[in-house]
Amino acid sequence: MTNAFSLFSSLKDRIARHEARVTTVGLGYVGLPLALTISETGFPTTGLDLNETRVAAINAGERVISYFAEDRIRNAVTGGRFAATQDFATLAEADVILICVPTPLSPAREPDLSYVLGAAEGIAGWLRPGQLVVLESTVWPGATATVVRPILERGGLRAGEDFFLAFSPEREDPGNHSFETRTIPKVVGADDARSRDLIDLFYSQIVTQTVPVSSLATAEAVKLAENSFRTVNIALVNEMKVALEAMGVDVWEVVRAAATKPFGYMPFYPGPGIGGDCIPVSPAYLSWRARDVGSSLPIVDLARTNNDNAPDMIAGRVAVEMSKRGGRPVAGARVLILGIAYKKDVEDTRVSPALAILRRLEAMGALCDFHDPYFPVMPLTRDDPDLAGRRSVPLTDEVVAGYDAVLVATDHTRIDYVLVARSARLLLDTRNVFAARGVVPAEGRFVKI
Ligand SMILES: NC(=O)c1ccc[n+]([C@@H]2O[C@H](COP(=O)([O-])OP(=O)(O)OC[C@H]3O[C@@H](n4cnc5c(N)ncnc54)[C@H](O)[C@@H]3O)[C@@H](O)[C@H]2O)c1
């Protein structure tokens, strides 16, 4: 029996018996739910994160992600199968290592793999024969093989022989109550048969369906295909919104009716732009890589530009409606923004279009405040460090009536839309939330934009 085969067989047995020790590197919106799901399946699991505050909060059983069940983290920690740590030395104990660190864009809007490189360097220091390392972060096709693998192999161990290397893209949808980590099929890919078998076996113990693909690059491309599809369709529906409005047609009604077609159509909804660390980012990884190999993706690039411009379009529209219906210029006007998260019912403002709109309105001279039930105080974000520390205003009739315009940027469930409709002097809705809830604001003071 060769050494490679015996390492493979031994890890396979440990995975099949749920004895393999798992470490997720990164305990964010992706790594934490993944780590908890794995520990709930019965694998002893450790979450490794550089963020001391987050590690302490998780070990104290705090619900650090608001849409988790109240006691999910506490149960995992007190149950003894899950703990968080900052100590990279614990990687020496792990059999399976899952990398779930951020992959943002650089200021030049190019892929920033610095967190992935940091995680790979950290793992390389503790890599031992027989471990399975899996990258879950979104990267361009080829990155795992050409960027991560050489770092891991620096100490002399070989992927597919001494240790195993796979890619499995995250498909987390924060706040989605219809699907959870366990019920979302997991794509798994590797460049060698042993790594592919191991990642497939591992995830088949955890999720309801695995989807094996033939290579690391294919698995990497799957994620980018999914997000580019969303990017293009969101740009399309926002473009249709403007054209249909000029024809006197409500795009929301059109999408709702079109969605009844049982094949060949999938609904996407208009809005103030796209946000989060995923959809606005990953198509840029695909485009960048396409250029790198002498190809191009003009449709994806056009959609990205349209989506990037959406917050500016909305801010411009606020100015137009204020002058037309509110009878006053945007400069000097008081505007209340409802919802600063990038989408409803999540406490995440990364790349939020609401913040881009706020910035744009303030550049036009407006005086903006916000209300968001998830953010009593504006958090620090990479894109908007200057906004940090601002306070959410309370939502009362008196407060709402004090603004020249109220803009619904994010349709959180916990906002009192009846109160808003009753008191707003001018109400601008980017999410169709009033119609969706059967709340009818006064004619002449309300417009969907
Ligand atoms: N959030 C989503 O909805 C979503 C969905 C699908 C895929 N993704 C992708 O998943 C990846 C992770 O995203 P996320 O939203 O979980 O990010 P996140 O910012 O919520 O969490 C990342 C965590 O990694 C930690 N970290 C960074 N570098 C580290 C290192 N070297 N060692 C240990 N910990 C480290 C950070 O402290 C942070 O807690 C990204 O590639 C993203 O594009 C995100």
The ligand as an SDF file (V2000), in Angstrom:
LIG
                    3D

 44 48  0  0  0  0  0  0  0  0999 V2000
  -21.9750   36.5270    2.9240 N   0  0  0  0  0  0  0  0  0  0  0  0
  -22.5400   35.8460    1.9460 C   0  0  0  0  0  0  0  0  0  0  0  0
  -23.7340   35.8860    1.7860 O   0  0  0  0  0  0  0  0  0  0  0  0
  -21.7380   34.9700    1.0340 C   0  0  0  0  0  0  0  0  0  0  0  0
  -22.4200   34.0240    0.2830 C   0  0  0  0  0  0  0  0  0  0  0  0
  -21.7100   33.1800   -0.5310 C   0  0  0  0  0  0  0  0  0  0  0  0
  -20.3250   33.2780   -0.5950 C   0  0  0  0  0  0  0  0  0  0  0  0
  -19.6670   34.2290    0.1200 N   0  0  0  0  0  0  0  0  0  0  0  0
  -18.2190   34.2390    0.0170 C   0  0  0  0  0  0  0  0  0  0  0  0
  -17.7090   33.5820    1.1650 O   0  0  0  0  0  0  0  0  0  0  0  0
  -16.4860   34.1550    1.5840 C   0  0  0  0  0  0  0  0  0  0  0  0
  -16.5540   34.5850    3.0240 C   0  0  0  0  0  0  0  0  0  0  0  0
  -17.5310   35.6120    3.1410 O   0  0  0  0  0  0  0  0  0  0  0  0
  -18.1960   36.0150    4.5120 P   0  0  0  0  0  0  0  0  0  0  0  0
  -19.4270   36.8140    4.1340 O   0  0  0  0  0  0  0  0  0  0  0  0
  -18.3530   34.8460    5.4120 O   0  0  0  0  0  0  0  0  0  0  0  0
  -17.0900   36.9990    5.1210 O   0  0  0  0  0  0  0  0  0  0  0  0
  -17.1050   37.6810    6.5700 P   0  0  0  0  0  0  0  0  0  0  0  0
  -16.4090   38.9840    6.4180 O   0  0  0  0  0  0  0  0  0  0  0  0
  -18.4970   37.6570    7.1380 O   0  0  0  0  0  0  0  0  0  0  0  0
  -16.2540   36.7150    7.4840 O   0  0  0  0  0  0  0  0  0  0  0  0
  -14.9440   36.4070    7.2670 C   0  0  0  0  0  0  0  0  0  0  0  0
  -14.2770   36.1100    8.5970 C   0  0  0  0  0  0  0  0  0  0  0  0
  -12.9570   35.6570    8.3030 O   0  0  0  0  0  0  0  0  0  0  0  0
  -12.0850   36.1620    9.2980 C   0  0  0  0  0  0  0  0  0  0  0  0
  -10.7190   36.1390    8.7570 N   0  0  0  0  0  0  0  0  0  0  0  0
  -10.1680   36.9020    7.7990 C   0  0  0  0  0  0  0  0  0  0  0  0
   -8.9080   36.4910    7.5410 N   0  0  0  0  0  0  0  0  0  0  0  0
   -8.6590   35.4330    8.3430 C   0  0  0  0  0  0  0  0  0  0  0  0
   -7.5380   34.5810    8.5230 C   0  0  0  0  0  0  0  0  0  0  0  0
   -6.4220   34.7130    7.8320 N   0  0  0  0  0  0  0  0  0  0  0  0
   -7.6420   33.6050    9.4560 N   0  0  0  0  0  0  0  0  0  0  0  0
   -8.7710   33.4490   10.1670 C   0  0  0  0  0  0  0  0  0  0  0  0
   -9.8680   34.2280   10.0300 N   0  0  0  0  0  0  0  0  0  0  0  0
   -9.8100   35.1980    9.1240 C   0  0  0  0  0  0  0  0  0  0  0  0
  -12.6260   37.5500    9.6000 C   0  0  0  0  0  0  0  0  0  0  0  0
  -12.2070   37.9930   10.8660 O   0  0  0  0  0  0  0  0  0  0  0  0
  -14.1450   37.3160    9.5110 C   0  0  0  0  0  0  0  0  0  0  0  0
  -14.7080   37.0020   10.7800 O   0  0  0  0  0  0  0  0  0  0  0  0
  -16.2010   35.2710    0.5890 C   0  0  0  0  0  0  0  0  0  0  0  0
  -15.4040   34.7700   -0.4390 O   0  0  0  0  0  0  0  0  0  0  0  0
  -17.5710   35.6170    0.0400 C   0  0  0  0  0  0  0  0  0  0  0  0
  -17.4980   36.1680   -1.2520 O   0  0  0  0  0  0  0  0  0  0  0  0
  -20.3560   35.0640    0.9610 C   0  0  0  0  0  0  0  0  0  0  0  0
  1  2  1  0
  2  3  2  0
  2  4  1  0
  4  5  1  0
  4 44  2  0
  5  6  2  0
  6  7  1  0
  7  8  2  0
  8  9  1  0
  8 44  1  0
  9 10  1  0
  9 42  1  0
 10 11  1  0
 11 12  1  0
 11 40  1  0
 12 13  1  0
 13 14  1  0
 14 15  2  0
 14 16  1  0
 14 17  1  0
 17 18  1  0
 18 19  2  0
 18 20  1  0
 18 21  1  0
 21 22  1  0
 22 23  1  0
 23 24  1  0
 23 38  1  0
 24 25  1  0
 25 26  1  0
 25 36  1  0
 26 27  1  0
 26 35  1  0
 27 28  2  0
 28 29  1  0
 29 30  1  0
 29 35  2  0
 30 31  1  0
 30 32  2  0
 32 33  1  0
 33 34  2  0
 34 35  1  0
 36 37  1  0
 36 38  1  0
 38 39  1  0
 40 41  1  0
 40 42  1  0
 42 43  1  0
M  CHG  2   8   1  16  -1
M  END
$$$$
